[in-house]
Amino acid sequence: MMAAEIDGSGELPEASIRNIVEQEELKWIFVGGKGGVGKTTCSSMLAILLAKVRPSVLIISTDPAHNLSDSFQQKFTKTPTLVQGFPNLFAMEVDPNVEGDDLPNAEGMSSFVSELANAIPGIDEAMSFAEMLKLVQTMDYSVIVFDTAPTGHTLRLLQFPSTLEKGLTKMMALKNKFGGLISQVTRMFGVNDEFGEDAIMGKLEGMKDVIEQVNKQFRDPDLTTFVCVCIPEFLSLYETERLVQELAKFEIDTHNIVINQVIYNEEDVESKLLKARMRMQQKYLDQFYMLYEDFHITLLPLLPEEVCGVEALKQFSSNLLIPYKSTSDKKVPEEKVDELEQRVSTLRLQLKEAESELDRLRKGKQKMYDDSVS
């Protein structure tokens, strides 16, 4: 039996992501969690639901192992592409590594920049992310969904503003210390001003401005939220708690958890293995409801097949709005009435038999009393 979905003050919030779909001001929606829990499927379905109520939606994969193309069964690149079957849903896949045109690239200078980037851990990802955000900022999408990499990568992504700031500080220190030497090296390699140190610093300063602007939006719960996706197992519960704590540290709003691959108690389940897994899952589901009683917790069933392609995603996405019910919960009213009438009839018969037995015992007790008195 799954935890009850109750609405009202002091009770469990609605078991759906309807609150996100209906929040019209939302601009940035991150979907993240442990690897292999179904983040891409959930972010794809969320984007489809948003496309029904928003003028334009962009879904971006920042996971190095891109699954967005597999999910929609359509090839995506670093350029936003219209998803087949939609007039207003676009998708793109971004590598978290710096691409050739992301940094000033001239002969001899590229290796210098590469060494500089390697000296500052995470700066390459941060710069790539900044380039992507600059691109997105120039586009007019009403909402952007991020299909993020596993938790560790996601947390690094959220640290990019501070990473860039530290990187700039280090680079400024290097410039002040070795400025003359760098200028000599750039001239020796025949590098013009366009690829010189000032150009690089200017590019990084521009990126930092964009990141800071977006970072303010990330901390605004009216504009940004994070959806945690997990499965009802110990490691996923642990990872979700770690993610929620880190998001709180970064002041990023999160109030939705999607628990995927839930095994429901269907009427025809005979397998001892499945029943054992259900008991195990129920233990962790109870813990999720206990830990996150003020979250919207949405359950998605484990399916016998993968959810791939637009039609499959559309069909399965309804479970994000309307809680899934197992076949044992889908009995037609007539069947339930008949079942209840049968139970009532049986209970009445048992009550009648109990009353007769009680009456018999009372008469026997009275007779024993009368005999003892006489």
C-alpha positions as CSV (number, residue, x, y, z in Angstrom):
1,M,0.0,0.0,0.0
2,M,1.6,3.3,-1.1
3,A,1.5,6.3,1.2
4,A,-1.7,8.3,0.9
5,E,-2.0,11.4,-1.2
6,I,-3.7,13.9,0.9
7,D,-4.2,17.6,0.2
8,G,-4.8,20.4,2.6
9,S,-3.1,22.3,5.4
10,G,-0.6,20.2,7.3
11,E,-1.1,17.2,5.1
12,L,1.0,15.7,2.3
13,P,1.2,17.9,-0.8
14,E,-0.4,16.7,-4.1
15,A,1.4,13.7,-5.5
16,S,2.1,15.2,-8.9
17,I,4.3,17.9,-10.7
18,R,1.2,19.9,-11.6
19,N,2.6,22.7,-9.3
20,I,5.6,23.1,-11.7
21,V,3.5,22.9,-14.9
22,E,1.1,25.6,-13.6
23,Q,3.8,27.9,-12.2
24,E,3.8,30.4,-15.2
25,E,6.8,32.5,-14.1
26,L,9.3,29.5,-14.0
27,K,12.2,30.1,-16.4
28,W,14.8,27.4,-15.4
29,I,13.9,23.8,-14.4
30,F,16.7,21.4,-13.4
31,V,16.1,17.7,-13.4
32,G,18.7,15.6,-11.6
33,G,19.6,12.7,-9.4
34,K,21.7,9.5,-9.3
35,G,22.8,7.9,-12.6
36,G,20.4,5.4,-14.1
37,V,17.2,6.5,-12.3
38,G,15.4,7.9,-15.3
39,K,16.3,11.6,-15.3
40,T,16.2,11.9,-19.1
41,T,12.8,10.2,-19.4
42,C,11.4,12.5,-16.6
43,S,12.9,15.7,-18.1
44,S,11.6,14.8,-21.6
45,M,8.1,14.1,-20.2
46,L,8.2,17.3,-18.2
47,A,9.2,19.3,-21.3
48,I,6.3,17.7,-23.2
49,L,3.8,18.7,-20.5
50,L,5.2,22.3,-20.5
51,A,4.9,22.5,-24.3
52,K,1.1,22.2,-23.9
53,V,0.9,25.3,-21.7
54,R,4.0,27.4,-22.7
55,P,4.6,29.3,-25.9
56,S,8.1,27.8,-26.3
57,V,10.2,25.2,-24.4
58,L,13.8,24.3,-24.7
59,I,15.2,21.1,-23.1
60,I,19.0,20.9,-22.8
61,S,21.1,17.8,-21.9
62,T,24.3,18.7,-20.0
63,D,25.1,15.0,-19.4
64,P,28.3,13.9,-21.2
65,A,26.5,10.5,-21.9
66,H,23.6,12.1,-23.9
67,N,20.4,10.2,-23.8
68,L,18.1,12.9,-25.1
69,S,18.4,11.8,-28.7
70,D,17.6,8.2,-27.6
71,S,14.7,9.3,-25.6
72,F,13.0,11.2,-28.4
73,Q,14.5,8.9,-31.1
74,Q,15.8,12.0,-32.9
75,K,19.4,13.3,-33.4
76,F,20.2,16.5,-31.4
77,T,23.3,18.6,-31.5
78,K,24.6,21.8,-29.7
79,T,22.2,23.8,-31.8
80,P,18.5,23.9,-30.7
81,T,16.4,21.6,-32.9
82,L,12.7,21.4,-33.1
83,V,11.4,18.1,-31.7
84,Q,9.4,16.2,-34.3
85,G,5.7,16.4,-33.7
86,F,5.8,19.7,-31.8
87,P,5.5,23.3,-33.0
88,N,7.2,24.8,-29.9
89,L,9.5,22.2,-28.2
90,F,13.2,22.4,-29.0
91,A,16.1,20.2,-27.8
92,M,19.9,20.5,-27.7
93,E,22.8,18.5,-26.3
94,V,25.7,20.4,-24.8
95,D,29.1,18.8,-24.1
96,P,30.5,20.0,-20.7
97,N,33.9,20.4,-22.3
98,V,35.2,23.4,-24.0
99,E,34.8,23.2,-27.8
100,G,37.1,24.6,-30.4
101,D,35.3,27.9,-30.8
102,D,34.7,28.4,-27.0
103,L,38.2,29.7,-26.4
104,P,40.4,32.0,-28.4
105,N,42.2,29.5,-30.7
106,A,45.3,30.4,-32.6
107,E,48.4,28.4,-33.4
108,G,50.7,28.2,-30.4
109,M,48.2,30.1,-28.2
110,S,45.8,27.2,-27.9
111,S,48.2,25.1,-25.9
112,F,48.9,28.0,-23.6
113,V,45.1,28.5,-22.9
114,S,44.8,24.7,-22.5
115,E,47.5,24.7,-19.8
116,L,45.9,27.6,-18.1
117,A,42.5,25.9,-18.1
118,N,44.1,22.7,-16.7
119,A,45.6,24.7,-13.8
120,I,42.2,25.7,-12.6
121,P,40.0,22.6,-12.0
122,G,36.5,23.0,-13.5
123,I,37.2,26.2,-15.4
124,D,36.8,24.4,-18.8
125,E,33.3,23.2,-17.8
126,A,32.4,26.5,-16.3
127,M,33.4,28.4,-19.5
128,S,31.5,25.9,-21.7
129,F,28.5,26.3,-19.5
130,A,28.8,30.1,-19.6
131,E,29.0,30.0,-23.4
132,M,25.8,27.9,-23.5
133,L,24.0,30.2,-21.1
134,K,25.0,33.2,-23.3
135,L,23.5,31.4,-26.3
136,V,20.3,30.6,-24.4
137,Q,20.0,34.1,-23.0
138,T,19.8,35.5,-26.6
139,M,16.9,33.1,-27.5
140,D,13.3,33.7,-26.6
141,Y,12.2,30.5,-24.8
142,S,9.6,30.9,-22.1
143,V,11.0,28.0,-20.1
144,I,14.2,25.9,-20.2
145,V,14.5,22.3,-18.8
146,F,18.0,21.0,-17.9
147,D,18.5,17.2,-18.2
148,T,21.6,17.2,-15.9
149,A,24.4,14.7,-15.5
150,P,24.5,12.5,-12.3
151,T,24.6,14.3,-9.0
152,G,28.3,15.0,-8.7
153,H,28.4,16.7,-12.1
154,T,25.2,18.7,-11.3
155,L,26.7,20.0,-8.1
156,R,29.8,21.1,-10.0
157,L,27.5,22.9,-12.5
158,L,25.9,24.8,-9.6
159,Q,29.4,25.8,-8.3
160,F,30.4,27.3,-11.7
161,P,29.9,31.0,-10.7
162,S,32.4,30.6,-7.8
163,T,34.7,28.5,-10.0
164,L,34.8,31.3,-12.6
165,E,35.4,33.9,-10.0
166,K,38.3,32.0,-8.5
167,G,39.6,31.3,-12.1
168,L,39.5,35.0,-12.9
169,T,41.4,35.9,-9.7
170,K,44.1,33.4,-10.5
171,M,44.4,34.6,-14.1
172,M,44.6,38.2,-12.9
173,A,47.4,37.2,-10.6
174,L,49.2,35.4,-13.4
175,K,48.7,38.4,-15.7
176,N,50.1,40.8,-13.1
177,K,53.1,38.5,-12.3
178,F,53.9,37.3,-15.9
179,G,52.2,39.9,-18.0
180,G,55.3,40.9,-19.8
181,L,56.4,37.3,-20.5
182,I,52.9,36.4,-21.8
183,S,53.0,39.4,-24.1
184,Q,56.4,38.3,-25.4
185,V,55.1,34.7,-26.0
186,T,52.0,35.9,-27.9
187,R,54.2,38.2,-30.1
188,M,56.7,35.4,-30.7
189,F,53.9,33.1,-31.9
190,G,52.6,35.9,-34.1
191,V,49.3,36.2,-32.2
192,N,47.4,39.4,-32.8
193,D,45.4,41.4,-30.2
194,E,42.3,39.4,-30.9
195,F,43.8,36.4,-29.3
196,G,45.9,38.1,-26.7
197,E,45.7,38.1,-23.0
198,D,43.4,41.1,-22.8
199,A,41.0,39.4,-25.2
200,I,41.0,36.3,-23.1
201,M,40.4,38.2,-19.9
202,G,37.7,40.2,-21.6
203,K,36.0,37.0,-22.7
204,L,36.1,35.6,-19.2
205,E,34.8,38.8,-17.7
206,G,31.9,38.7,-20.1
207,M,31.2,35.1,-19.2
208,K,31.4,35.9,-15.5
209,D,28.8,38.7,-15.9
210,V,26.4,36.3,-17.6
211,I,26.9,33.6,-15.0
212,E,26.3,36.1,-12.1
213,Q,23.1,37.3,-13.8
214,V,21.8,33.8,-14.3
215,N,23.0,32.8,-10.8
216,K,20.7,35.4,-9.3
217,Q,17.8,33.9,-11.3
218,F,18.8,30.4,-10.1
219,R,18.3,31.6,-6.5
220,D,14.8,33.0,-7.2
221,P,12.2,30.3,-6.4
222,D,9.7,32.0,-8.7
223,L,12.1,31.6,-11.6
224,T,14.0,28.4,-10.8
225,T,13.3,25.0,-9.3
226,F,15.0,21.6,-9.1
227,V,13.2,18.3,-9.6
228,C,15.0,15.3,-7.9
229,V,14.5,12.0,-9.6
230,C,15.3,8.7,-7.7
231,I,14.3,5.1,-7.2
232,P,13.1,3.5,-4.0
233,E,16.5,2.0,-3.0
234,F,19.0,2.9,-0.3
235,L,21.8,4.5,-2.5
236,S,19.2,6.6,-4.3
237,L,17.7,7.8,-1.1
238,Y,21.1,8.7,0.2
239,E,22.0,10.5,-3.0
240,T,18.7,12.4,-3.0
241,E,19.3,13.6,0.6
242,R,22.8,14.7,-0.4
243,L,21.4,16.6,-3.4
244,V,18.6,18.3,-1.4
245,Q,21.1,19.4,1.3
246,E,23.5,20.8,-1.4
247,L,20.6,22.6,-3.2
248,A,19.7,24.2,0.1
249,K,23.3,25.3,0.5
250,F,23.2,26.9,-2.9
251,E,19.8,28.5,-2.1
252,I,18.1,26.7,-5.0
253,D,14.4,25.9,-4.6
254,T,13.4,22.2,-4.7
255,H,10.0,20.8,-3.6
256,N,9.4,18.0,-6.1
257,I,10.7,14.4,-6.0
258,V,9.9,11.9,-8.6
259,I,10.3,8.3,-7.5
260,N,10.7,6.1,-10.5
261,Q,10.6,2.3,-11.1
262,V,8.0,1.6,-8.3
263,I,6.7,-2.0,-8.3
264,Y,3.0,-1.9,-7.6
265,N,1.0,-4.8,-6.1
266,E,-0.9,-5.9,-9.2
267,E,-3.5,-8.5,-8.9
268,D,-1.6,-11.1,-10.9
269,V,1.7,-10.8,-9.2
270,E,2.7,-14.3,-8.0
271,S,6.5,-13.9,-8.1
272,K,8.2,-14.3,-4.6
273,L,11.1,-12.1,-6.0
274,L,8.7,-9.3,-7.0
275,K,6.9,-9.5,-3.6
276,A,10.3,-9.3,-1.8
277,R,11.3,-6.3,-3.9
278,M,7.9,-4.6,-3.2
279,R,8.5,-5.0,0.6
280,M,12.0,-3.6,0.2
281,Q,10.8,-0.7,-1.9
282,Q,8.0,0.1,0.6
283,K,10.5,0.4,3.4
284,Y,12.3,3.2,1.4
285,L,9.1,4.8,0.2
286,D,8.1,5.2,3.8
287,Q,11.4,6.8,4.5
288,F,11.0,9.2,1.6
289,Y,7.6,10.3,2.8
290,M,8.9,10.7,6.4
291,L,12.0,12.8,5.3
292,Y,10.2,14.9,2.7
293,E,6.7,15.4,4.1
294,D,6.5,18.9,2.6
295,F,7.6,17.8,-0.9
296,H,5.4,16.9,-3.8
297,I,6.3,13.2,-4.2
298,T,5.3,11.6,-7.5
299,L,5.5,7.9,-8.1
300,L,6.1,6.3,-11.5
301,P,5.6,2.6,-12.1
302,L,8.3,0.1,-13.3
303,L,7.3,-0.9,-16.8
304,P,8.2,-4.1,-18.7
305,E,9.6,-1.9,-21.6
306,E,11.6,1.3,-22.1
307,V,9.8,4.6,-22.6
308,C,11.3,5.7,-26.0
309,G,9.8,7.9,-28.7
310,V,7.4,10.8,-28.6
311,E,4.2,8.8,-28.4
312,A,5.4,6.6,-25.5
313,L,6.7,9.7,-23.7
314,K,3.4,11.5,-24.2
315,Q,1.4,8.5,-22.9
316,F,3.6,7.9,-19.9
317,S,3.8,11.6,-19.0
318,S,0.2,11.5,-17.8
319,N,1.5,9.7,-14.6
320,L,3.3,12.9,-13.7
321,L,0.0,14.7,-13.4
322,I,-2.4,12.0,-12.3
323,P,-1.1,9.5,-9.7
324,Y,-0.7,6.0,-11.2
325,K,-3.1,3.3,-10.0
326,S,-2.4,-0.4,-10.1
327,T,-4.9,-2.9,-11.6
328,S,-6.0,-3.9,-8.1
329,D,-7.1,-0.3,-7.5
330,K,-8.9,-0.1,-10.9
331,K,-11.8,-2.5,-10.1
332,V,-15.1,-1.2,-11.6
333,P,-17.5,0.1,-9.0
334,E,-19.9,-2.8,-9.5
335,E,-17.2,-5.3,-8.6
336,K,-16.3,-3.4,-5.5
337,V,-20.0,-3.2,-4.5
338,D,-20.4,-6.9,-5.0
339,E,-17.3,-7.6,-3.0
340,L,-18.3,-5.4,-0.1
341,E,-21.9,-6.9,-0.1
342,Q,-20.4,-10.3,0.1
343,R,-18.1,-9.3,3.0
344,V,-21.1,-7.7,4.8
345,S,-23.2,-10.8,4.3
346,T,-20.3,-13.0,5.7
347,L,-19.8,-10.7,8.7
348,R,-23.6,-10.7,9.5
349,L,-23.6,-14.5,9.4
350,Q,-20.6,-14.7,11.7
351,L,-22.2,-12.1,14.0
352,K,-25.4,-14.2,14.1
353,E,-23.4,-17.4,14.9
354,A,-21.5,-15.5,17.7
355,E,-24.7,-14.2,19.2
356,S,-26.2,-17.7,19.3
357,E,-23.0,-19.0,20.9
358,L,-23.0,-16.2,23.4
359,D,-26.7,-16.9,24.2
360,R,-26.0,-20.6,24.7
361,L,-23.1,-19.9,27.1
362,R,-25.2,-17.4,29.1
363,K,-28.0,-20.0,29.5
364,G,-25.4,-22.7,30.5
365,K,-23.9,-20.3,33.1
366,Q,-27.3,-19.4,34.5
367,K,-28.2,-23.1,34.8
368,M,-25.0,-23.8,36.7
369,Y,-25.8,-20.9,39.1
370,D,-29.3,-22.2,39.7
371,D,-28.1,-25.7,40.4
372,S,-25.5,-24.4,42.9
373,V,-28.1,-22.3,44.7
374,S,-30.6,-25.2,45.0
